Amino acid sequence: MSRVYPRRQRQLETLVQKLGLSPDSPIKWPLLDLALTHATVSESANYEQLEFVGDAVVRLVAAVVLWENYPDCAVGDFAAIRSVLVSDRILAKLAREYGLELYLLVAGSATADLVGQESRLADAFEAVLGALYLSTHNLDLIRPWLDPHFQELAREIRLDPARLNYKAALQEWTQAQFKVLPEYRVLEVNQPHRSHERFVAEVWLHEKMLGQGKGRSIKAAEQAAAKVAYLAITEEVTGDQ
């Protein structure tokens, strides 16, 4: 494992302190350094493998937090809430809160690629989680500071159901089961009684309609259809067990 130079070591210790951890924690510093190294810096020594591990870690933490705090929540709601918690948007937001961009090593044209910054930050955040997990092979270096974020975000999401991303949850399921994406068919309907729900969406898979929903916007209608479809699928799967 490569050596971490003194200046870089001080940077990493500063980041760790921002996470609320002690620099004396059993952190494998070369792994943390690797987690904050983009592929533009090194094709062979970068965060990609740690990101793969961190993707599983962040999903596990989100699942455990939901299970511990909402034991009566339906599995379908668990999946929908988790899909928001582990989205690039949320992970990049958390990365920015800790100033992760200050420690991420990026080179070449990627330094000016503002469009790809959210994805890079989310990937690096997952890689950091991977590095911390592999340092101890448990979640002791992660849950103390990540749990409060997920607890607060989960509360916000439950208070605002529009933030539930059933489309992402349904897409994840169809890709895992069939390697395809669901198809949405949307119509704008007449409003003789001035209904706010202007759009009707249907979600289809393999020429079978899985669900239908209405909404004020196309996006809202698609989310409503995805919710019907995903909850039906979840109930069917749970019933078969």
Secondary structure, DSSP 8 states (H G I E B T S, - for coil): -----HHHHHHHHHHHHHTT--TTS---HHHHHHHTB-TTT-SSSSSHHHHHHHHHHHHHHHHHHHHHH-TTS-HHHHHHHHHHHTSHHHHHHHHHHTTGGGT-B--GGGGG-STTHHHHHHHHHHHHHHHHHHHHTSSTTTHHHHHHHHHHHHHHHHH-GGG--HHHHHHHHHHHHHS---EEEEEE---TT--S--EEEEEEETTEEEEEEEESSHHHHHHHHHHHHHHHHHHHHHHH-
